[in-house]
Amino acid sequence: MSEKMDTSDTNESAKSSSDDGNQVNLAEESNKEILPGYATFDDFVK
């Protein structure tokens, strides 16, 4: 896996980061609805 990351170009890496961000946002919103009151990923980042 590390070798694949090292050989990927910047455009591919940027796209992957953007896709991951979208997935995190969807999961975070879902967690807020299912587990209200629990700390979210955003709380740990801040």
Buried (B, 14 or more C-beta within 10 A) or exposed (E): EEEEEEEEEEEEEEEEEEEEEEEEEEEEEEBEEEEEEEEEEEEEEE
